[in-house]
């Protein structure tokens, strides 16, 4: 007899987008799935359908369930497989009830790292500083100052050497010639040596590196960590990249520093709030480039997250080693 499984998510359409048809066929051949996708509104009235579900699958739109209700809804559950990134909104309650949690943060993080590295490669060539904007009118490119290192010898600062930060560091090695500096109090010295990076404090990182990329975990300790004391140290043509979270940046302080030296550039895939408020000066500054939170997996890329969770489930079910399990300890520092 097949083991039972269920999809738990507030958006059935998102489940369909992530867990694509060919994969759903494979999953249904192995497990007996409950007949619907269960969100916050359906859980209370679906106790019978969910009572024998051993494995739960989800993605963006996973509802928050209070710890006291987790076992009431899922008395037989052994594991939850989340085909997306951050699990901070729901994982603790499941882990407290002895249900293993797995996240596809690795697959999602790889896409973020690719996006970041692409921006770094352009930034070290002065692309964002020198690209034509409508307000420039007709301009003579030969007279445009060029004082950028290019990729060889460029100093790159990485804030946070977690899953994504390390992927960025490792990808940069393929291009060669970068000097990478890292701020991460949780990075052991021997790990920094293996990564080939220089550990430093946050202020030294901003004053030393022409390009700084934020990959801090999103929690109360990191909220507002990047302020004017950091941004004021940026070189006059420095570039700040944020694909982490907007709340880690003091927006007014960043704007102040960008106004002081218009050659400074901010590449913001995330803001706080998101999108920025209608009256935000981020819309007005020519040295700010906004993108709508697209660094992570998009389009068919999201299928990779479902693939990873399916592989994790098969390994877990067979008693084999898994790669992307989440622990309560990890929740203290992960995104």
N, C-alpha and C positions, 0 to 999 in steps of 0.2 A: 504494500500500500504506500502511495506517495505521501510524503510529509506535506503539511499544509503551509501556505504562505499567503501574504497579503501586501497590497500597496497602501501605504498610509501617507496621504498628502491632501492639502486643501485645493489642489488644482489637478484634475484628471488630465487636462490638456498638457500640462507640464510633464506629467508622468509619461504620456504618449510621446512627447517630444524627446525626452531623454532615453527612455527604455523603448528603443525603436522596434518595429515589427519583427524583424528577423531574430532579434534577441529575445523578445517576448515568447516567440515560438519555442526557442531552446529552453527558456525558463519553465514554460508550461509543460514541457516534456519531462521535466525532472520533478517539479513540485505541483501540487494541486492548489491553485490560487483561489482565494475568496472572490466572489463574483463582481465586486465593485472596487472603486478607489475610495478610501475612507478618510474624510477630513474631519475637522472639529465638529461639524454639525451631524455627521453620520455615526460617530463612534458610540454615543449613548444608546442608540437604537439598533446597534449591530453586535451586541455582546455575543450572541450565539454564533454568528458567522466568524467572529474573530477569536473565539475561545480556544481553538486548537491550532491557531497559526503559530508555527515554530519560528519562521523567518519573516521579517518585515523589511520591505523595501520602500525607499522614499527618495525625494530630491527637493529642489527649491519648493517651498510651500509646506514643509513639514510642520504640523501643528505643535505648539507647546502643550505638553500634558503634565499636570501636576504629579509629583512623585506618588502620592496616595492613590492616584487613578491608574497608574501605569499597569500594575498587576491586575487591576480589576478589568481593564480592557484587554490585556494580553497575558492571561494566566499561563500560557504554554510557551511564550516567546523565549528564544535563546539568544537571538541576535537581531540587530537592526542595521541594515546596509543603506547608507545615505549617498546617493549618486549626485553629490554636489560638494561644496567646500566646507565652510564653517559649520560646526555642530554646536556652537555655544548656546543656541537658543533652546535646545531640548536634550542634549546628551546626558547631562548630569542626572536627570530624573530616571533615565533608563539604566544608567550604570549603577545608581544607588539601589536599583531593584534587581541587580544581578544579570541584566541583559547586556550582552556585549554590543559595542557600537563601532561601526567601521565607516570611514569617510573617504570619498574620492578626492581628497584635497591634493593628493599627488598629481592626479591627472589635470585638475583645474589649475593647480599651481604651475604646471609646466607651460600652460598657455599664457599665464601671467608673466612668467619668466621670459618667454619668447618675445612678448610684446615689449617688455622692459628693455631687453637687450637690443631690440630694433631701435628703440628711442635713444639708447646710449650710443650706438654706432653713429647715428645721425648727429647727436649732440656734440660729440667730440670733433666733428667736422665743422661745427658752427652752423649747421643747417637751420636750426630754429632761430638763431640770432640774426642770420643773414637773409632768410627767405623773404621774398617780396610780399608786401602787404599793400592793399589798395591805397592806403594813405601815402605810400612812398611815391606814387606817380611813376614817372619814368626815371630810372636811376642808372648810373654808370657803375656796373659791377666791378670794373677795374679799380675804381676809387674806394670801394668798400673795404674797410680794414679787415685784415685776416690775421688774427692772433690766436689760432687754435692749434692744438697739438696734433689733431688727427688721432687715429686709434693707437699709434705707437707711442708709448710713454705717457699716455693719459692716466691721470689719477682719478679713480672711480671710488666713490664712497657708498657703502651698502649699510643701511640702518636695519638691523635685524637679520641674523643668519639662521632663520628657521628654514622650513621646507622650501619656500620660494626664494628667499635670499641665497640659499646655497645653490639652488638650481641656476640662478643668475650668475653666480660666481663661477660655477663649472662651465656654463655656456661661454662665458667671456674667454675662457682658456683656449677655445677653438680659434679665436681671432688673434691671440698673441699680443704681447706688448703692453698690456694694461698693468698698472700698479693698483691693486685693490686694497682699500682700507675698510675696516668693519667696526661698527659700534654694536656690540651685543654683550651685555654683562653676563649672559648665560652661556656664552661660547667659551669652552675650556681652551687653555693655551695650546694644548697638543692638537686639538681639533683645528685651531687657526693655522697651525703649522702645516697640517695635512691639506687644508684648503688652499694654502699658499697666499694667505692674506695677512695684513698687519692690523692687529687689534689697536683701537684707539678710543679716546673719549669723543663724545658727540661734537663738542666745539672744535676740537682739532680736525675732525673729519670734515666739517663744513669749511674750515679755513684752508684746508689742504687740497681738497678735491674739486676739480672743475665740474664734475657731475656727481650728484648725490641722489640716491634712489631709496625710497622708504618702503620697508617690508616688515614693519613692526607688527606684532600681534595686537589685536584690538581689544583692549581691556581698560579698566579705570586707571591703572598705573601708567598707561601710555597716553592717556587723553591729555591733549595740550602740551605734550613733551617737546614738540618742535616749535619754538617761539622766536622772538626777535633776537635773543641772544645767539641763536643759531643762524638765522637768515642774514643778520647783519655782517656775518663773517664770510659770506659767499663772495667769491671773486666777482669782479665787475661784469664778467661774461659767463658766470656760473649758471648751471642748469639744475633745477630741482625737479625730480620725477616722483609722483605719488600714485602708486597703484595699490597702496595699503588701505588706509581708511582716512577720511577727511577729518575725523575728530582728533586725530593725533597732531594736527596742525592748528596753531592759533592764526586764523585767517587774516585778521587785521594786521598782525605782525608781519606776515608774509607779504601782504600788499604794501605795507610801509617800505619794506626792503626792496621790493620790485620797483617802486616809484623812485627810490633814491638812486638806483642805477638801472635805467631802462634796458641795458645790455643783459641783465639777469633774466633768466627764463624760468617759468614754471609750467610743467607739463602735468596736468591734473586729470587723472581718470576717475578720481573720487574727490568729493567735497563734503562739507558738513554745514548745512543740510545738503541733500542731493536730490535734485540739482540745486545750485546756489539760489539764494533769494533773488527775486526779480530786480531789486535795487543793488545787488552786489557789484562791487567795482571789478570783480573778476571778468565780467562781461565787457568791460570798457578798456582794459589794459591790453595793449598790443603785444606785450611780452608774456601773456598768459594764453596757453593753448588748452582748451577744455575738450575732453572726450567723454562720452556718456557711459562710463563704467563698462568698457568693452574689453578690458585686458584679459578677463577670464575666458573660458570656453564659450564659443558662439556657433550658431548654425549646427552643422553636422559634428563639430568638435565635441559637443556635449555627449555624443554617443560613447566617447572614450571613458567617460565617468561611469556610465552604466556597465560598460565592459569590465572595468576594474572591480566594481562591486560584485558583479556576477562571478568573476574569478575568485574574489575573496570568499564569497559564500560557498563555492564548491570546495575550496581549501578548508574552510572552517568545518563544513559538514563532514569532510573526510578525515578530520583530525590532523590536517597538515598545517605547516607554518603559514601565517598570514602576514601581510605587510602594512596594513593601514588601520590597525586597531587603535582605538582612542581610550585613554585612561583618565581617571579623575585628576591625577597629577598633571597630565598633559594639558588639561583645560586651563590650568593656571597661567600658561604661557603661549598656547597656540592661538591662532586667529579665530 
